[in-house]
Amino acid sequence: MDIHKEIDTRGLNCPLPILKAKKALADMASGQLLKVLATDSGSLRDFQAFAKQTGNELVEQQTVGDEYIHVLRRR
């Protein structure tokens, strides 16, 4: 997977990971991938809802230990 931008939101709680992702996606071209690292367990459902509401594609979600990795494709 060719990640174009990665942001680290570890230690931040809702809604900050979503807000930071939204800001990062705004600076990206259509089709580019954004990887978000988070520690907020609520981010799993938050990013699912965010993708549906914004039209960005949620390509992948992983849980690695106590970290959550989200990959979004810019619409």
C-alpha positions in Angstrom: 0.0 0.0 0.0 1.4 3.4 -1.0 0.7 5.7 2.0 1.0 9.4 1.0 0.6 10.9 4.5 0.7 9.6 8.0 -0.5 11.3 11.1 0.1 10.4 14.8 -2.9 11.0 17.0 -1.8 8.6 19.8 -2.8 9.9 23.2 -5.6 12.1 21.8 -9.3 11.4 22.4 -12.4 11.9 20.3 -12.9 14.1 18.4 -9.2 15.1 17.9 -8.1 12.1 15.8 -11.1 12.8 13.4 -10.4 16.5 13.2 -6.7 16.0 12.5 -7.6 13.4 9.8 -10.1 15.8 8.2 -7.4 18.6 8.1 -4.8 16.2 6.6 -7.2 14.9 4.0 -8.1 18.5 2.9 -4.4 18.9 1.8 -4.3 15.7 -0.2 -5.2 14.9 -3.8 -8.1 12.6 -4.7 -7.2 8.9 -4.4 -4.2 9.4 -2.0 -4.0 7.4 1.2 -3.8 8.7 4.7 -2.7 6.5 7.6 -3.8 7.5 11.1 -2.3 6.1 14.3 -4.6 6.3 17.3 -4.9 5.0 20.9 -8.5 5.9 21.4 -10.6 2.7 21.2 -13.6 4.8 20.1 -11.7 5.7 17.0 -12.7 2.4 15.3 -16.4 3.4 15.1 -15.6 7.1 14.7 -13.6 6.5 11.5 -16.3 4.2 10.1 -18.9 6.9 10.7 -16.5 9.6 9.3 -15.9 7.7 6.1 -19.7 7.3 5.5 -20.4 10.9 6.2 -17.6 12.4 4.1 -17.5 9.9 1.2 -13.8 9.1 1.9 -13.1 5.4 1.7 -12.0 3.5 4.8 -9.5 1.1 3.2 -8.3 -0.7 6.3 -8.5 -0.7 10.1 -6.1 -2.7 12.3 -5.7 -3.1 16.0 -2.1 -3.7 17.1 -1.8 -4.1 20.8 -3.3 -0.9 22.3 -3.0 1.0 19.0 -5.5 1.5 16.2 -4.4 2.0 12.6 -6.8 3.6 10.1 -6.2 4.0 6.4 -8.4 6.3 4.4 -8.5 7.0 0.7 -9.2 10.7 -0.2 -12.4 11.0 -2.2 
